[in-house]
Amino acid sequence: MAFDTLTLAHIGLGTATLCLYWATFAQVKGSRRHRRLGRLFLWSWVPVLASVGGVTVLKSTSFTPPELIQFVYLSVCVAVVSATAFLAIRWKRDLARFRGHWFKAAGAAIFALGALVLAAGLATGAVLPMTFSTVGLIYGGAMLRFAWMRTPVHANWPMIWHLNGMIFLFNAIHGTLAAVIWRAAIDPAAGEAVQVVSHFGTLAICLALRLYWGARYGAPLRMAAGRTAALAA
């Protein structure tokens, strides 16, 4: 009974997070409503992750250390990615504060956790941990590179990191959603392969969206200033 109740709660919370993502996206960028809905969206992850932990514990007869590590890892990744998306705009006039000690520590944490999860996957032959390790390795690696960059950074770095964060959260939501829909509508017995495909398939979509939005808002993937700007600096 508790498992069913918590599962329904998780579905409801996840649906609310999905709706908030697209409601935020639909608003005029930078408007009061965009900012308000964006904050609600980011905070909505707290009960979602709490319900994921509860469902995982209740459905498993033994909550093994690898499962615990993977859950903690993904939760930390969501928290760090959300923080960068929010603080990039909040501290857009203070580069030193944005990529200060917290940024370095957070980037190092998710990169190290990603490496740990990858090592665990390689050691056991489990594909899913190896798949999810890409989040921490890619995002954490980008954070570390930006944190220690000594060349002039791109003038629009706040939008670069805001988009980076929101795109990775797109992957977290829609990668999971795609796997759930596949199991519900096509193959209830689908194993880990569907999660691997949905993860990398959604990542490919994310890259396309990131390139499009980056071009639209003058926020390319590169974090360094262009040659002309660097020479002027």
N, C-alpha and C positions, 0 to 999 in steps of 0.2 A: 504493500500500500504506500509506504513512504517513498519507494523507488518511483512508482507511477506518478505520485503527486509531484515529486521533485523533477521528474522528466517533463511533465506538462508545464511546470513553472519555467524550466529551462527553455522550452520551446517558445513560450510566451515572451520571455526576456530576450531571447535571441531575435525573435520577430520584431520586437520593439527597437532593438539596436539596428537591425537592417533598415527599418523604416526611418529611423533618425538619420542614418547615413545618407539616404537618398533625399530626405527632407532638407538636410543641410546643403547638399549639393545643388538642390533646385533653387536656393535663394541667391540673391545678388551677392556676389563675393565681397566680403568686408562689411556687409550691412549688419545692423543690430540683430536682426533675426538670424542671419547666418552664424554670427558669433554665439548667440544664445543656444541655438539648436546644436551647434558644434560642441559646446561644453556639455550639453545633455548627452550627446552621443558618446563622448569620451568617458563620462562618468558612468554611462550605462554598462560599460564593460565590467565594472566591479561586481554587480550581482550576477552577470553572465558567467564570469570566471568562477565565482563562488558556487554557482549551481553545477558547473562542469565538474568541479572537484567533488561535490556531493554525489552526483550521478556516478562518477567513476568509482568512488569508494563503495557505494551501495550495490553496483552491478558486479563487482569483483569479489570473489570469495577470499582473495588475498591481494591486497594492494601492494604490489612488489616495489622494491626500490627503483627499478628502471621506469615503471609507470609514474612513480612519484617525481623522479628527476625530470621526466618529459613534461609532466604537468607544470611543475615549478618553472621549468625553462620557458615554456610557451607563455605562461602568465607573466613572467618577467619581461619577455620580448614585447608583449602587448603593452605593458606599462611603460616601457622605455620608448617604444615607437609613438605611443599616445603623447608622452611628455614632450618629445621633440616636435611633434606636429603642433602642439599647443604653445610651447614656449618660444618656438621660432617666431611666431607672430607677436607674442606678448613682449619679448625682449628684442624686437627687431632693430632697435637702435643701440643695442649693447652686445656686440659680437663677443667681447671678452667674457661677459657673464654667461652668454649662451653656451659657449664651448669651454666653460671653466671646469672646475674639478668634478662637478656632478656629471658633466657630459663625458669626460674622459673615463670616469669610473663606470658609468652606465654602459658605454661602448665596450669597455674591456670586459665587463661582466657578461653581456650577451654573446660576445665573441668567444669568450672562454667556455661558456655553457654550450654554445653551438659546437665547439670543438669536442667537448666532453660527450655530448649526445652523438656526434658523428663517430667518435672512437667506440662508444658503446654499441652502436649499430654495426660497425665493421667487425667488432669482436664477436658479436652474436649472429651476424648475418641477417639482422632485421633491417628491412628496407625502410620502414616508416621513420625510425629515428634518423637515418641518413637523409631522408627527404626533408624532415623538419629542421635539420641542422642548418639548412641553407639560409633560414631566416636570420639567425644570430650571426652566422659567418658573413653574409652579405651586408646586412644592416650595421652590425657591430664593426665590421671592417671599414665601412664607409665613414662611420662616426670617428674611428681612431685616425683615419687618414685626415679627415677634416680638422680634428682636434689638434693635430700636430703639424698641420700645414703651415709652412713658413713663407710661402709665396702669397701675394695678395689674393684674397678670396673674391668670388664673384659678387658684384654689387647687390644682386638680388638673392643673396643667400637665405634670407628668411622665407621667401616663397619656395626656394629649392627644398628646404627641409620640411616645410609645411606639406608640400606635395609628396615628398618622399614618405612621410609618416602616413598621410591619408591613403596613399597607394598601397602601402604594406597592410594597412587595416582593411582595405578593399579585399586583398588576398585572404586575410584571416576570416572575413565574413563569407565571401562568395566561394572560396575553396571548400569550406565546410558545408555550405549550402548545397553546392553541386553534388557532393558525395551523398548527402542526406537525400536529395531528390532522386538520385540514381537508385539508391537502395529502396526507397519507398515506392517508386513508380516502375522500376525496371527489374532490378535483381536484389531482393531482400538478403540474399546469401552472399552478396559481394564482399570480398575480403579487403585486405589492405591496399590491393592494387588500385581500387577506385579512388582511394584517398591520395595515392601517389599521383595518379593521372590528373585528378581535380586540382591538386596543389600546383603542379607544374603548368597545367593548362591555364589556370587562373593567373599564375605568374607571367605567362606570355601575354595575356590580355593586359595585365598591369603595366608591363613594359610599354606596350603600344599606347595605353592611356597616359602614361607618364611622359612619353615623348610628345604626344599631342598637347596635353595641358602645359607641358614645359615650353613648347613653342608658342602657345597662346599667351602665356603670362610671362614670357621672357625669363624662364627658369630652367636652363638646360641641365643635363645630368652632370656635366663637369662642374666642379666646385671652385676651380681657380678662375681668377679674372682673365679676360681675354688678353691677347698680347698687347694691344693698344692701351688698355686700361692699366696693365702691369707696368708698361714703360712710363706712363703718365704718373703712376704712383711712385 
